[in-house]
Structures are given as C-alpha cells and as structure tokens.
C-alpha cells in the first residue's frame, strides 16, 4: 500500500527517445519500504525521478 509517492519530471521526452529506469531500494524495514526510481534518456540525462514509500501488509486490500 502506498503511503507517499512523488514524481518529478526534469526534462522533456520526445518520440524516439530511449529511456532507461534504475530502481534503488533505500530502506527495507519490517513494515515499510522506500524506493527511488530514476529515468534517463539515451544521453544519460535525468528526465524523471520517482520516490515512493510503501507499507507492507499480509491483509488482502482488493477483493477479487
């Protein structure tokens, strides 16, 4: 379950750009996890960055 998320778009992306995403786990606690995802274009320029804090639970949150 997401506790907090944010995304920053730092540069425009154009049709034909090649994008690469790198995900880092910044914290892996008992009940929470913190993640950062950086998106770069083919020139290695940062075009977007996502940060998310999640809460881990064994409870079913969505009924099937």
PDB file with one MODEL, atoms N, CA, C and O in Angstrom:
MODEL        1
ATOM      1  N   UNK A   1       0.850  -1.147   0.000  1.00  0.00           N
ATOM      2  CA  UNK A   1       0.000   0.000   0.000  1.00  0.00           C
ATOM      3  C   UNK A   1       0.910   1.228   0.000  1.00  0.00           C
ATOM      4  O   UNK A   1       1.871   1.298   0.766  1.00  0.00           O
ATOM      5  N   UNK A   2       0.602   2.186  -0.858  1.00  0.00           N
ATOM      6  CA  UNK A   2       1.407   3.402  -0.951  1.00  0.00           C
ATOM      7  C   UNK A   2       1.089   4.343   0.208  1.00  0.00           C
ATOM      8  O   UNK A   2      -0.071   4.678   0.448  1.00  0.00           O
ATOM      9  N   UNK A   3       2.122   4.761   0.915  1.00  0.00           N
ATOM     10  CA  UNK A   3       1.967   5.761   1.967  1.00  0.00           C
ATOM     11  C   UNK A   3       2.259   7.154   1.429  1.00  0.00           C
ATOM     12  O   UNK A   3       1.614   8.128   1.817  1.00  0.00           O
ATOM     13  N   UNK A   4       3.242   7.241   0.529  1.00  0.00           N
ATOM     14  CA  UNK A   4       3.631   8.527  -0.048  1.00  0.00           C
ATOM     15  C   UNK A   4       4.331   8.270  -1.368  1.00  0.00           C
ATOM     16  O   UNK A   4       5.182   7.386  -1.455  1.00  0.00           O
ATOM     17  N   UNK A   5       3.987   9.026  -2.391  1.00  0.00           N
ATOM     18  CA  UNK A   5       4.664   8.923  -3.680  1.00  0.00           C
ATOM     19  C   UNK A   5       4.844  10.316  -4.262  1.00  0.00           C
ATOM     20  O   UNK A   5       4.039  11.217  -4.024  1.00  0.00           O
ATOM     21  N   UNK A   6       5.914  10.474  -5.029  1.00  0.00           N
ATOM     22  CA  UNK A   6       6.119  11.726  -5.752  1.00  0.00           C
ATOM     23  C   UNK A   6       6.925  11.427  -7.005  1.00  0.00           C
ATOM     24  O   UNK A   6       7.725  10.493  -7.044  1.00  0.00           O
ATOM     25  N   UNK A   7       6.696  12.242  -8.028  1.00  0.00           N
ATOM     26  CA  UNK A   7       7.467  12.128  -9.255  1.00  0.00           C
ATOM     27  C   UNK A   7       7.785  13.535  -9.745  1.00  0.00           C
ATOM     28  O   UNK A   7       6.935  14.425  -9.736  1.00  0.00           O
ATOM     29  N   UNK A   8       9.020  13.707 -10.168  1.00  0.00           N
ATOM     30  CA  UNK A   8       9.466  14.976 -10.730  1.00  0.00           C
ATOM     31  C   UNK A   8       9.913  14.737 -12.161  1.00  0.00           C
ATOM     32  O   UNK A   8      10.713  13.841 -12.428  1.00  0.00           O
ATOM     33  N   UNK A   9       9.397  15.537 -13.073  1.00  0.00           N
ATOM     34  CA  UNK A   9       9.795  15.480 -14.475  1.00  0.00           C
ATOM     35  C   UNK A   9      10.785  16.618 -14.703  1.00  0.00           C
ATOM     36  O   UNK A   9      10.415  17.790 -14.617  1.00  0.00           O
ATOM     37  N   UNK A  10      12.035  16.281 -14.993  1.00  0.00           N
ATOM     38  CA  UNK A  10      13.088  17.292 -15.054  1.00  0.00           C
ATOM     39  C   UNK A  10      13.405  17.764 -16.463  1.00  0.00           C
ATOM     40  O   UNK A  10      13.879  18.886 -16.640  1.00  0.00           O
ATOM     41  N   UNK A  11      13.156  16.937 -17.469  1.00  0.00           N
ATOM     42  CA  UNK A  11      13.388  17.310 -18.865  1.00  0.00           C
ATOM     43  C   UNK A  11      12.337  16.635 -19.740  1.00  0.00           C
ATOM     44  O   UNK A  11      11.839  15.564 -19.394  1.00  0.00           O
ATOM     45  N   UNK A  12      11.994  17.254 -20.870  1.00  0.00           N
ATOM     46  CA  UNK A  12      11.000  16.648 -21.762  1.00  0.00           C
ATOM     47  C   UNK A  12      11.532  15.391 -22.435  1.00  0.00           C
ATOM     48  O   UNK A  12      12.736  15.242 -22.648  1.00  0.00           O
ATOM     49  N   UNK A  13      10.617  14.496 -22.762  1.00  0.00           N
ATOM     50  CA  UNK A  13      10.932  13.273 -23.509  1.00  0.00           C
ATOM     51  C   UNK A  13      10.278  13.401 -24.875  1.00  0.00           C
ATOM     52  O   UNK A  13       9.151  13.880 -24.995  1.00  0.00           O
ATOM     53  N   UNK A  14      10.999  12.968 -25.900  1.00  0.00           N
ATOM     54  CA  UNK A  14      10.487  13.074 -27.264  1.00  0.00           C
ATOM     55  C   UNK A  14      10.265  11.693 -27.852  1.00  0.00           C
ATOM     56  O   UNK A  14      10.878  10.717 -27.418  1.00  0.00           O
ATOM     57  N   UNK A  15       9.387  11.615 -28.842  1.00  0.00           N
ATOM     58  CA  UNK A  15       9.148  10.358 -29.560  1.00  0.00           C
ATOM     59  C   UNK A  15      10.480   9.868 -30.111  1.00  0.00           C
ATOM     60  O   UNK A  15      11.223  10.632 -30.729  1.00  0.00           O
ATOM     61  N   UNK A  16      10.778   8.601 -29.887  1.00  0.00           N
ATOM     62  CA  UNK A  16      12.025   8.012 -30.361  1.00  0.00           C
ATOM     63  C   UNK A  16      13.122   7.973 -29.311  1.00  0.00           C
ATOM     64  O   UNK A  16      14.126   7.286 -29.498  1.00  0.00           O
ATOM     65  N   UNK A  17      12.949   8.701 -28.200  1.00  0.00           N
ATOM     66  CA  UNK A  17      13.944   8.648 -27.123  1.00  0.00           C
ATOM     67  C   UNK A  17      13.996   7.241 -26.541  1.00  0.00           C
ATOM     68  O   UNK A  17      12.978   6.553 -26.458  1.00  0.00           O
ATOM     69  N   UNK A  18      15.180   6.826 -26.145  1.00  0.00           N
ATOM     70  CA  UNK A  18      15.364   5.554 -25.447  1.00  0.00           C
ATOM     71  C   UNK A  18      15.485   5.858 -23.967  1.00  0.00           C
ATOM     72  O   UNK A  18      16.359   6.616 -23.548  1.00  0.00           O
ATOM     73  N   UNK A  19      14.604   5.263 -23.179  1.00  0.00           N
ATOM     74  CA  UNK A  19      14.587   5.531 -21.743  1.00  0.00           C
ATOM     75  C   UNK A  19      15.050   4.312 -20.967  1.00  0.00           C
ATOM     76  O   UNK A  19      14.753   3.172 -21.323  1.00  0.00           O
ATOM     77  N   UNK A  20      15.785   4.580 -19.898  1.00  0.00           N
ATOM     78  CA  UNK A  20      16.274   3.527 -19.015  1.00  0.00           C
ATOM     79  C   UNK A  20      15.875   3.882 -17.588  1.00  0.00           C
ATOM     80  O   UNK A  20      16.050   5.019 -17.150  1.00  0.00           O
ATOM     81  N   UNK A  21      15.339   2.902 -16.868  1.00  0.00           N
ATOM     82  CA  UNK A  21      14.936   3.109 -15.477  1.00  0.00           C
ATOM     83  C   UNK A  21      15.865   2.333 -14.558  1.00  0.00           C
ATOM     84  O   UNK A  21      16.214   1.185 -14.832  1.00  0.00           O
ATOM     85  N   UNK A  22      16.258   2.971 -13.468  1.00  0.00           N
ATOM     86  CA  UNK A  22      17.062   2.315 -12.440  1.00  0.00           C
ATOM     87  C   UNK A  22      16.331   2.461 -11.113  1.00  0.00           C
ATOM     88  O   UNK A  22      16.016   3.574 -10.692  1.00  0.00           O
ATOM     89  N   UNK A  23      16.063   1.339 -10.456  1.00  0.00           N
ATOM     90  CA  UNK A  23      15.350   1.345  -9.180  1.00  0.00           C
ATOM     91  C   UNK A  23      16.315   1.035  -8.044  1.00  0.00           C
ATOM     92  O   UNK A  23      17.132   0.120  -8.139  1.00  0.00           O
ATOM     93  N   UNK A  24      16.209   1.801  -6.981  1.00  0.00           N
ATOM     94  CA  UNK A  24      17.015   1.584  -5.784  1.00  0.00           C
ATOM     95  C   UNK A  24      16.094   1.401  -4.586  1.00  0.00           C
ATOM     96  O   UNK A  24      15.123   2.137  -4.412  1.00  0.00           O
ATOM     97  N   UNK A  25      16.412   0.421  -3.774  1.00  0.00           N
ATOM     98  CA  UNK A  25      15.701   0.239  -2.509  1.00  0.00           C
ATOM     99  C   UNK A  25      16.501   0.987  -1.452  1.00  0.00           C
ATOM    100  O   UNK A  25      17.604   0.575  -1.095  1.00  0.00           O
ATOM    101  N   UNK A  26      15.948   2.075  -0.959  1.00  0.00           N
ATOM    102  CA  UNK A  26      16.652   2.908   0.009  1.00  0.00           C
ATOM    103  C   UNK A  26      16.455   2.429   1.443  1.00  0.00           C
ATOM    104  O   UNK A  26      17.296   2.672   2.308  1.00  0.00           O
ATOM    105  N   UNK A  27      15.336   1.745   1.688  1.00  0.00           N
ATOM    106  CA  UNK A  27      15.038   1.233   3.034  1.00  0.00           C
ATOM    107  C   UNK A  27      14.182  -0.014   2.889  1.00  0.00           C
ATOM    108  O   UNK A  27      13.232  -0.040   2.106  1.00  0.00           O
ATOM    109  N   UNK A  28      14.523  -1.041   3.645  1.00  0.00           N
ATOM    110  CA  UNK A  28      13.748  -2.282   3.652  1.00  0.00           C
ATOM    111  C   UNK A  28      13.490  -2.657   5.103  1.00  0.00           C
ATOM    112  O   UNK A  28      14.208  -3.466   5.691  1.00  0.00           O
ATOM    113  N   UNK A  29      12.460  -2.057   5.662  1.00  0.00           N
ATOM    114  CA  UNK A  29      12.121  -2.311   7.060  1.00  0.00           C
ATOM    115  C   UNK A  29      11.110  -3.434   7.200  1.00  0.00           C
ATOM    116  O   UNK A  29      10.684  -4.036   6.215  1.00  0.00           O
ATOM    117  N   UNK A  30      10.736  -3.704   8.437  1.00  0.00           N
ATOM    118  CA  UNK A  30       9.777  -4.776   8.712  1.00  0.00           C
ATOM    119  C   UNK A  30       8.422  -4.500   8.066  1.00  0.00           C
ATOM    120  O   UNK A  30       7.795  -5.407   7.518  1.00  0.00           O
ATOM    121  N   UNK A  31       7.976  -3.255   8.131  1.00  0.00           N
ATOM    122  CA  UNK A  31       6.651  -2.944   7.594  1.00  0.00           C
ATOM    123  C   UNK A  31       6.653  -1.865   6.515  1.00  0.00           C
ATOM    124  O   UNK A  31       5.614  -1.606   5.908  1.00  0.00           O
ATOM    125  N   UNK A  32       7.791  -1.234   6.266  1.00  0.00           N
ATOM    126  CA  UNK A  32       7.841  -0.198   5.231  1.00  0.00           C
ATOM    127  C   UNK A  32       9.037  -0.396   4.306  1.00  0.00           C
ATOM    128  O   UNK A  32      10.043  -1.001   4.674  1.00  0.00           O
ATOM    129  N   UNK A  33       8.896   0.126   3.113  1.00  0.00           N
ATOM    130  CA  UNK A  33       9.983   0.127   2.143  1.00  0.00           C
ATOM    131  C   UNK A  33      10.016   1.476   1.448  1.00  0.00           C
ATOM    132  O   UNK A  33       8.972   2.073   1.185  1.00  0.00           O
ATOM    133  N   UNK A  34      11.220   1.954   1.149  1.00  0.00           N
ATOM    134  CA  UNK A  34      11.391   3.235   0.474  1.00  0.00           C
ATOM    135  C   UNK A  34      12.161   2.986  -0.814  1.00  0.00           C
ATOM    136  O   UNK A  34      13.227   2.370  -0.800  1.00  0.00           O
ATOM    137  N   UNK A  35      11.615   3.471  -1.929  1.00  0.00           N
ATOM    138  CA  UNK A  35      12.181   3.191  -3.248  1.00  0.00           C
ATOM    139  C   UNK A  35      12.358   4.480  -4.035  1.00  0.00           C
ATOM    140  O   UNK A  35      11.572   5.420  -3.917  1.00  0.00           O
ATOM    141  N   UNK A  36      13.412   4.495  -4.839  1.00  0.00           N
ATOM    142  CA  UNK A  36      13.690   5.627  -5.723  1.00  0.00           C
ATOM    143  C   UNK A  36      13.940   5.080  -7.123  1.00  0.00           C
ATOM    144  O   UNK A  36      14.740   4.162  -7.303  1.00  0.00           O
ATOM    145  N   UNK A  37      13.261   5.641  -8.102  1.00  0.00           N
ATOM    146  CA  UNK A  37      13.425   5.204  -9.488  1.00  0.00           C
ATOM    147  C   UNK A  37      13.831   6.411 -10.317  1.00  0.00           C
ATOM    148  O   UNK A  37      13.132   7.424 -10.337  1.00  0.00           O
ATOM    149  N   UNK A  38      14.966   6.299 -11.002  1.00  0.00           N
ATOM    150  CA  UNK A  38      15.473   7.363 -11.865  1.00  0.00           C
ATOM    151  C   UNK A  38      15.322   6.939 -13.314  1.00  0.00           C
ATOM    152  O   UNK A  38      15.640   5.805 -13.672  1.00  0.00           O
ATOM    153  N   UNK A  39      14.834   7.857 -14.154  1.00  0.00           N
ATOM    154  CA  UNK A  39      14.653   7.601 -15.577  1.00  0.00           C
ATOM    155  C   UNK A  39      15.609   8.508 -16.342  1.00  0.00           C
ATOM    156  O   UNK A  39      15.592   9.727 -16.171  1.00  0.00           O
ATOM    157  N   UNK A  40      16.446   7.903 -17.189  1.00  0.00           N
ATOM    158  CA  UNK A  40      17.401   8.648 -18.017  1.00  0.00           C
ATOM    159  C   UNK A  40      17.110   8.406 -19.493  1.00  0.00           C
ATOM    160  O   UNK A  40      16.579   7.361 -19.869  1.00  0.00           O
ATOM    161  N   UNK A  41      17.465   9.381 -20.321  1.00  0.00           N
ATOM    162  CA  UNK A  41      17.333   9.189 -21.765  1.00  0.00           C
ATOM    163  C   UNK A  41      18.646   8.654 -22.333  1.00  0.00           C
ATOM    164  O   UNK A  41      19.577   8.356 -21.584  1.00  0.00           O
ATOM    165  N   UNK A  42      18.715   8.536 -23.647  1.00  0.00           N
ATOM    166  CA  UNK A  42      19.881   7.956 -24.305  1.00  0.00           C
ATOM    167  C   UNK A  42      21.145   8.801 -24.109  1.00  0.00           C
ATOM    168  O   UNK A  42      22.251   8.289 -24.281  1.00  0.00           O
ATOM    169  N   UNK A  43      21.006  10.067 -23.759  1.00  0.00           N
ATOM    170  CA  UNK A  43      22.157  10.938 -23.491  1.00  0.00           C
ATOM    171  C   UNK A  43      22.533  10.917 -22.006  1.00  0.00           C
ATOM    172  O   UNK A  43      23.348  11.724 -21.560  1.00  0.00           O
ATOM    173  N   UNK A  44      21.942   9.997 -21.245  1.00  0.00           N
ATOM    174  CA  UNK A  44      22.166   9.861 -19.800  1.00  0.00           C
ATOM    175  C   UNK A  44      21.681  11.072 -19.017  1.00  0.00           C
ATOM    176  O   UNK A  44      22.133  11.311 -17.897  1.00  0.00           O
ATOM    177  N   UNK A  45      20.760  11.837 -19.602  1.00  0.00           N
ATOM    178  CA  UNK A  45      20.177  12.985 -18.915  1.00  0.00           C
ATOM    179  C   UNK A  45      18.981  12.502 -18.092  1.00  0.00           C
ATOM    180  O   UNK A  45      18.127  11.772 -18.594  1.00  0.00           O
ATOM    181  N   UNK A  46      18.928  12.911 -16.841  1.00  0.00           N
ATOM    182  CA  UNK A  46      17.811  12.561 -15.969  1.00  0.00           C
ATOM    183  C   UNK A  46      16.550  13.257 -16.478  1.00  0.00           C
ATOM    184  O   UNK A  46      16.516  14.483 -16.572  1.00  0.00           O
ATOM    185  N   UNK A  47      15.518  12.486 -16.806  1.00  0.00           N
ATOM    186  CA  UNK A  47      14.269  13.070 -17.309  1.00  0.00           C
ATOM    187  C   UNK A  47      13.134  12.968 -16.291  1.00  0.00           C
ATOM    188  O   UNK A  47      12.165  13.723 -16.371  1.00  0.00           O
ATOM    189  N   UNK A  48      13.244  12.048 -15.340  1.00  0.00           N
ATOM    190  CA  UNK A  48      12.210  11.922 -14.310  1.00  0.00           C
ATOM    191  C   UNK A  48      12.768  11.156 -13.118  1.00  0.00           C
ATOM    192  O   UNK A  48      13.679  10.338 -13.247  1.00  0.00           O
ATOM    193  N   UNK A  49      12.194  11.445 -11.957  1.00  0.00           N
ATOM    194  CA  UNK A  49      12.592  10.727 -10.751  1.00  0.00           C
ATOM    195  C   UNK A  49      11.357  10.489  -9.890  1.00  0.00           C
ATOM    196  O   UNK A  49      10.586  11.408  -9.614  1.00  0.00           O
ATOM    197  N   UNK A  50      11.188   9.242  -9.474  1.00  0.00           N
ATOM    198  CA  UNK A  50      10.063   8.816  -8.647  1.00  0.00           C
ATOM    199  C   UNK A  50      10.602   8.396  -7.288  1.00  0.00           C
ATOM    200  O   UNK A  50      11.674   7.799  -7.191  1.00  0.00           O
ATOM    201  N   UNK A  51       9.847   8.715  -6.237  1.00  0.00           N
ATOM    202  CA  UNK A  51      10.177   8.238  -4.899  1.00  0.00           C
ATOM    203  C   UNK A  51       8.890   7.749  -4.266  1.00  0.00           C
ATOM    204  O   UNK A  51       7.868   8.433  -4.320  1.00  0.00           O
ATOM    205  N   UNK A  52       8.932   6.564  -3.666  1.00  0.00           N
ATOM    206  CA  UNK A  52       7.732   6.003  -3.073  1.00  0.00           C
ATOM    207  C   UNK A  52       8.010   5.300  -1.758  1.00  0.00           C
ATOM    208  O   UNK A  52       9.001   4.584  -1.613  1.00  0.00           O
ATOM    209  N   UNK A  53       7.117   5.516  -0.803  1.00  0.00           N
ATOM    210  CA  UNK A  53       7.163   4.845   0.488  1.00  0.00           C
ATOM    211  C   UNK A  53       5.961   3.918   0.550  1.00  0.00           C
ATOM    212  O   UNK A  53       4.825   4.351   0.355  1.00  0.00           O
ATOM    213  N   UNK A  54       6.208   2.644   0.820  1.00  0.00           N
ATOM    214  CA  UNK A  54       5.102   1.686   0.859  1.00  0.00           C
ATOM    215  C   UNK A  54       5.023   1.022   2.229  1.00  0.00           C
ATOM    216  O   UNK A  54       6.008   0.934   2.962  1.00  0.00           O
ATOM    217  N   UNK A  55       3.820   0.561   2.547  1.00  0.00           N
ATOM    218  CA  UNK A  55       3.560  -0.191   3.766  1.00  0.00           C
ATOM    219  C   UNK A  55       3.257  -1.622   3.357  1.00  0.00           C
ATOM    220  O   UNK A  55       2.408  -1.859   2.497  1.00  0.00           O
ATOM    221  N   UNK A  56       3.940  -2.565   3.963  1.00  0.00           N
ATOM    222  CA  UNK A  56       3.733  -3.979   3.644  1.00  0.00           C
ATOM    223  C   UNK A  56       2.723  -4.573   4.621  1.00  0.00           C
ATOM    224  O   UNK A  56       2.802  -4.362   5.831  1.00  0.00           O
ATOM    225  N   UNK A  57       1.779  -5.316   4.066  1.00  0.00           N
ATOM    226  CA  UNK A  57       0.774  -5.975   4.894  1.00  0.00           C
ATOM    227  C   UNK A  57       0.410  -7.314   4.266  1.00  0.00           C
ATOM    228  O   UNK A  57       0.486  -7.476   3.048  1.00  0.00           O
ATOM    229  N   UNK A  58       0.019  -8.256   5.086  1.00  0.00           N
ATOM    230  CA  UNK A  58      -0.448  -9.552   4.589  1.00  0.00           C
ATOM    231  C   UNK A  58      -1.952  -9.521   4.323  1.00  0.00           C
ATOM    232  O   UNK A  58      -2.510 -10.481   3.792  1.00  0.00           O
ATOM    233  N   UNK A  59      -2.604  -8.429   4.690  1.00  0.00           N
ATOM    234  CA  UNK A  59      -4.047  -8.322   4.504  1.00  0.00           C
ATOM    235  C   UNK A  59      -4.381  -8.134   3.031  1.00  0.00           C
ATOM    236  O   UNK A  59      -3.655  -7.468   2.293  1.00  0.00           O
ATOM    237  N   UNK A  60      -5.496  -8.737   2.617  1.00  0.00           N
ATOM    238  CA  UNK A  60      -5.989  -8.571   1.254  1.00  0.00           C
ATOM    239  C   UNK A  60      -6.657  -7.197   1.170  1.00  0.00           C
ATOM    240  O   UNK A  60      -7.590  -6.912   1.921  1.00  0.00           O
ATOM    241  N   UNK A  61      -6.180  -6.347   0.256  1.00  0.00           N
ATOM    242  CA  UNK A  61      -6.695  -4.987   0.166  1.00  0.00           C
ATOM    243  C   UNK A  61      -7.761  -4.822  -0.908  1.00  0.00           C
ATOM    244  O   UNK A  61      -8.611  -3.937  -0.809  1.00  0.00           O
ATOM    245  N   UNK A  62      -7.722  -5.672  -1.937  1.00  0.00           N
ATOM    246  CA  UNK A  62      -8.677  -5.593  -3.044  1.00  0.00           C
ATOM    247  C   UNK A  62      -9.333  -6.952  -3.200  1.00  0.00           C
ATOM    248  O   UNK A  62      -8.644  -7.970  -3.268  1.00  0.00           O
ATOM    249  N   UNK A  63     -10.658  -6.977  -3.257  1.00  0.00           N
ATOM    250  CA  UNK A  63     -11.343  -8.257  -3.438  1.00  0.00           C
ATOM    251  C   UNK A  63     -11.281  -8.668  -4.899  1.00  0.00           C
ATOM    252  O   UNK A  63     -11.360  -7.832  -5.799  1.00  0.00           O
ATOM    253  N   UNK A  64     -11.138  -9.968  -5.122  1.00  0.00           N
ATOM    254  CA  UNK A  64     -11.018 -10.483  -6.493  1.00  0.00           C
ATOM    255  C   UNK A  64     -12.363 -10.653  -7.138  1.00  0.00           C
ATOM    256  O   UNK A  64     -12.447 -11.077  -8.291  1.00  0.00           O
TER     257      UNK A  64
ENDMDL
END
